[in-house]
Amino acid sequence: MAYKITDECIACGACASQCPVEAITDAGEKFEINADTCLDCGACADQCPVEAIVEE
């Protein structure tokens, strides 16, 4: 099950730099995770300062 970024995202980019498969992209007001690419490793969720990344 892939992770997703909720509306709580503050677009800081901390998660994107931690993704080993570059599944996270800047979508303007928040970042988004490509579910087809996500490995479900959780590295991004561990880096989010506002806990905006949750399992889908």
Contacts in CASP RR format, 6 or more apart in sequence:
PFRMAT RR
TARGET T0000
AUTHOR 0000-0000-0000
METHOD contacts of the structure
MODEL  1
MAYKITDECIACGACASQCPVEAITDAGEKFEINADTCLDCGACADQCPV
EAIVEE
1 40 0 8 1.000
1 55 0 8 1.000
1 56 0 8 1.000
2 33 0 8 1.000
2 35 0 8 1.000
2 38 0 8 1.000
2 40 0 8 1.000
2 55 0 8 1.000
2 56 0 8 1.000
3 33 0 8 1.000
3 38 0 8 1.000
3 40 0 8 1.000
3 42 0 8 1.000
3 44 0 8 1.000
3 45 0 8 1.000
3 53 0 8 1.000
3 54 0 8 1.000
3 55 0 8 1.000
3 56 0 8 1.000
4 33 0 8 1.000
4 35 0 8 1.000
4 53 0 8 1.000
4 54 0 8 1.000
4 55 0 8 1.000
4 56 0 8 1.000
5 15 0 8 1.000
5 24 0 8 1.000
5 30 0 8 1.000
5 31 0 8 1.000
5 32 0 8 1.000
5 33 0 8 1.000
5 52 0 8 1.000
5 53 0 8 1.000
6 52 0 8 1.000
6 53 0 8 1.000
6 54 0 8 1.000
7 30 0 8 1.000
7 52 0 8 1.000
8 50 0 8 1.000
8 51 0 8 1.000
8 52 0 8 1.000
9 29 0 8 1.000
9 30 0 8 1.000
9 31 0 8 1.000
9 48 0 8 1.000
9 50 0 8 1.000
9 52 0 8 1.000
10 30 0 8 1.000
10 49 0 8 1.000
10 50 0 8 1.000
10 52 0 8 1.000
11 26 0 8 1.000
11 28 0 8 1.000
11 29 0 8 1.000
11 30 0 8 1.000
11 31 0 8 1.000
12 49 0 8 1.000
13 24 0 8 1.000
13 26 0 8 1.000
13 31 0 8 1.000
14 47 0 8 1.000
14 48 0 8 1.000
14 49 0 8 1.000
15 24 0 8 1.000
15 31 0 8 1.000
15 44 0 8 1.000
15 45 0 8 1.000
15 47 0 8 1.000
15 48 0 8 1.000
15 53 0 8 1.000
16 22 0 8 1.000
16 24 0 8 1.000
16 25 0 8 1.000
16 26 0 8 1.000
16 31 0 8 1.000
16 44 0 8 1.000
17 47 0 8 1.000
18 43 0 8 1.000
18 44 0 8 1.000
18 46 0 8 1.000
18 47 0 8 1.000
19 33 0 8 1.000
19 43 0 8 1.000
19 44 0 8 1.000
20 39 0 8 1.000
20 41 0 8 1.000
20 43 0 8 1.000
21 37 0 8 1.000
21 38 0 8 1.000
21 39 0 8 1.000
22 37 0 8 1.000
23 33 0 8 1.000
23 34 0 8 1.000
23 37 0 8 1.000
23 38 0 8 1.000
23 39 0 8 1.000
24 31 0 8 1.000
24 32 0 8 1.000
24 33 0 8 1.000
24 34 0 8 1.000
24 44 0 8 1.000
25 31 0 8 1.000
25 32 0 8 1.000
25 34 0 8 1.000
30 52 0 8 1.000
33 44 0 8 1.000
33 53 0 8 1.000
35 56 0 8 1.000
40 55 0 8 1.000
42 53 0 8 1.000
44 53 0 8 1.000
45 51 0 8 1.000
45 53 0 8 1.000
45 54 0 8 1.000
END
